[in-house]
Amino acid sequence: MTVCISNAHIYENQIEGMKEHISRKKEALPAPKLWINPEIKNFYDFTIDDIKLIDYKNLGKIEMPVSV
């Protein structure tokens, strides 16, 4: 696997949120399923209703202040 991050940074007021985010990696959830309408044959005919994420689960929101 290759990972490339350009210009990544964390501000001081985001450290606690990032610690929480990193600690959650130990709590793996099952991957959701991606459904794409098989009846659509032309890419440009797709609408938002033709793509669904099924059984998506998350570990809840992490409050993360935006720094400017």
QUISUL-V698425 format. One line per field, one symbol per residue. ss: DSSP state (H for helix, E for strand, L for the rest). psi: psi as a letter, one per 30 degrees, with the letter a starting at -180 (. if undefined). burial: # if it has 9 or more other C-alpha atoms within 8 Angstrom, else .. Layout:
ss->???
psi->???
burial->???
This chain:
ss->LLLLLLLLLLLHHHHHHHHHHHHHHHLLLLLLEEEELLLLLLHHHLLHHHEEEELLLLLLLLLLLLLL
psi->kkkkkkhklklegfeeeeeeeeffffiklkklkkkkjffkfkeffklffgkkjkhkklglkkkjkkk.
burial->.............##.#..##..#.......#..#....#.....#...##.#...............
